[in-house]
Amino acid sequence: MKKVMLMAAAILISAATIFASGVHPVKAVADTSKKAAAKVVYTCPMHTDVVSYKPGKCPKCGMTLVKKSDLKKK
């Protein structure tokens, strides 16, 4: 009986600690997907040294910047 009470107390303390920390597994997964989507890199097809984190034009030649992942597919 004593072991059961100790296990119950340990589970309650663990649950309270997790709840108090504010970390929820579902929320943590959703946050990582937003961060991955925010790290899109754009580059010029002619000048791969030109890198931007938002779409626009290449300052060297004026071509439209494309997503870096799109360059690998071609």
C-alpha positions as CSV (number, residue, x, y, z in Angstrom):
1,M,0.0,0.0,0.0
2,K,2.9,2.3,0.8
3,K,4.4,1.7,-2.7
4,V,1.2,2.5,-4.4
5,M,0.8,5.8,-2.5
6,L,4.4,6.8,-3.3
7,M,3.9,6.0,-7.0
8,A,0.7,8.0,-7.1
9,A,2.4,10.9,-5.4
10,A,5.3,10.7,-7.9
11,I,2.9,10.7,-10.9
12,L,1.0,13.6,-9.5
13,I,4.1,15.7,-8.9
14,S,5.4,14.9,-12.4
15,A,2.1,15.9,-14.0
16,A,2.0,19.1,-12.0
17,T,5.5,19.9,-13.0
18,I,4.8,19.4,-16.7
19,F,1.6,21.3,-16.5
20,A,3.2,24.2,-14.7
21,S,6.1,24.5,-17.2
22,G,3.6,25.3,-20.0
23,V,5.2,22.9,-22.4
24,H,2.5,21.0,-24.3
25,P,3.7,18.3,-26.9
26,V,1.1,19.4,-29.5
27,K,1.9,23.1,-29.1
28,A,5.7,22.3,-29.4
29,V,5.1,20.5,-32.7
30,A,3.1,23.3,-34.1
31,D,5.7,25.9,-33.2
32,T,8.5,24.0,-35.0
33,S,6.5,23.8,-38.2
34,K,6.0,27.6,-38.2
35,K,9.8,28.1,-37.7
36,A,10.6,25.8,-40.6
37,A,8.2,27.7,-42.8
38,A,9.7,31.0,-41.8
39,K,13.2,29.9,-43.0
40,V,12.6,30.1,-46.7
41,V,15.7,31.4,-48.6
42,Y,15.5,33.1,-51.9
43,T,18.4,33.3,-54.3
44,C,19.2,34.4,-57.9
45,P,19.4,31.6,-60.5
46,M,22.4,33.4,-62.1
47,H,24.1,34.6,-58.9
48,T,23.8,32.0,-56.2
49,D,25.8,34.1,-53.8
50,V,22.8,36.6,-53.6
51,V,20.6,35.4,-50.7
52,S,17.5,36.9,-49.3
53,Y,14.8,35.8,-46.8
54,K,12.0,37.5,-48.8
55,P,11.1,37.4,-52.5
56,G,12.4,40.2,-54.7
57,K,14.8,41.1,-57.5
58,C,18.5,40.3,-57.7
59,P,20.6,43.5,-57.1
60,K,23.2,42.4,-59.7
61,C,21.0,41.5,-62.7
62,G,17.4,42.3,-61.8
63,M,16.1,38.7,-62.2
64,T,13.4,37.5,-59.9
65,L,14.7,35.6,-56.8
66,V,13.5,32.0,-56.5
67,K,13.2,29.7,-53.5
68,K,16.5,27.9,-53.0
69,S,14.7,24.5,-52.8
70,D,13.3,25.2,-56.3
71,L,16.8,25.4,-57.8
72,K,17.6,21.8,-56.6
73,K,14.5,20.4,-58.4
74,K,15.6,21.6,-61.9
